[in-house]
Amino acid sequence: MMLTTAQTDRACGVLLATAAGDALGAGYEFGPPLSANTEVAMKGGGTFGWAPGEWTDDTSMAIAIAEVAATGADLGSDDAQDRIVARWCEWVLNANDVGMQTRSVLGSVRHDSDASTAASARHASEALHKRTGHTAGNGSLMRTAPVALAFLDDETGLVAAAAAISALTHFDPEAGEACVLWCLAIRHAVLTGQLDLRDGLRVLAEDRRLVWAARLDVAEAGTPAQFARNGWVVQALQAAWCAITTTAIPVDDPSRRTFRVDHLRLALEAAVRGGRDTDTVAAITGGLLGAAYGASALPASWRLLLHGWPGLHAQDLVELATRIVTGGCPDRFDYSYRGYGGLDALAQHPYDDHLWLGGIGALRTLPAGVDAVVSLCRVGADDCPAAAEHVEVRLIDRDPDEQNVNLDFVLDDTVAVIQALRAEGRTVLVHCVQAHSRTPTIGALYGMRLRAVTADVALADVLAALPQARPNRRFQRALQAAEPAR
């Protein structure tokens, strides 16, 4: 299925925001609800001593599904599900945090069978359900988001695969129904940019449709803290949907530095403030919000911190999601940028000697003292400086709004992360391919924030340092819109 640039951004946002919600909630897991004015930060810590930005079992189990989907495999097939279960069994050996129900099933699989297969997992899951009657935990919903990405062009296949992969560890049909509803909502959001959980109700039997509709009514009228049993899949879904629907969506006003896509951050914080199983509820919330707002809506300060099993970082999740939606096609992008001129453009910012503005050639031969890099274009793994903090920003040098659906936010957020790096005493290189459009735009907005000058003044001073540069018209309009009201 060929996706637009905006749809691809939203697809990449699914895994990225799942991990961000997970890591945001990790430090608060099992804690009580928090007041509305309590700050929520990606601080790490918590019961299992997570590092800041480290995701937990929620994202790790989702990654195992995503890895298989990224090969182009049909997640509805026995072979693909066998590979998923085998990967979970590898992961669980050294995992810090594993839900009791998941650990029980995977432990049985490893102990009772010669091969870690989907059939053995489903058998263990069914046996646990018959023995206890309690297999409707939130552990399958927390990991379900990649299933939606694998079936953007096949709703029927999505419904079957979501339920089947849920049942590998969570045999209760309610867990499967929750996964189906959430996956359908993620699919709808990736394709349309709209948040609509109720649309998926139509695939359920009529009696179940009425049950879930009533549950959504309760969620939309409550607060996340009301769902105290959020270890149960039903209340985990309700808490996540509540955080999304009851968090006000800001109005875009770049001059006041408020943006519609701030809804993603604010709703994830609301999910965490609900307390108890905070990482899981926020991970579930993030999967759907990322599908609606895109990878470009994630604050760079979060992306800089994100990491976790199996040794991945934020950009790896973006690349993994991209492979899923392209059917496992390899990345053939030419990271050498052969044929482009001006790759070695380089100048100090006119207002800050510790901020360099350049082309991609400057990334490959860093100016002396640079210990942080902000890349505004795609870069190859070999180009990333091992000794420097590295932030990759999704910014496309084209005029049409649909190429940069969150442009005003991305520009503001990128400058904010540069300011934070400078406040740490770092010397920063900001670069795109040729320092022609993206880099001078960021340089101008940084100058506006630093010196409180107008867009025209800041841009003129940056262009004097980079005389070959010429930001495109959309970027220039964004700079004008970012001027504070006077």
Secondary structure, DSSP 8 states (H G I E B T S, - for coil): ----HHHHHHHHHHHHHHHHHHHHHHTTTTB----TTS------BTTTTB-TTB--HHHHHHHHHHHHHTTT--TTSHHHHHHHHHHHHHHHTS-S---HHHHHHHHHHHHH-SS--HHHHHHHHHHHHHHHS---BTTTGGG-HHHHHHTTT-HHHHHHHHHHHHHTT--SHHHHHHHHHHHHHHHHHHHHS---SGGGGGGS-HHHHHHHHHHHHHHHTS-GGG-TTTTBHHHHHHHHHHHHHHS-----BGGGTB-TTHHHHHHHHHHHHT-BSHHHHHHHHHHHHHHHH-GGGS-HHHHHH-EETTTEEHHHHHHHHHHHHTTT------TT-TT-S-TT-EEEETTEEEEEEE-HHHHHS--TTEEEEEESS---GGGS-TTSEEEE------SSGGGSTTHHHHHHHHHHHHHHHHHTT-EEEEE-SSSSSHHHHHHHHHHHHHH---HHHHHHHHHHHSTT----HHHHHHHHHTS---
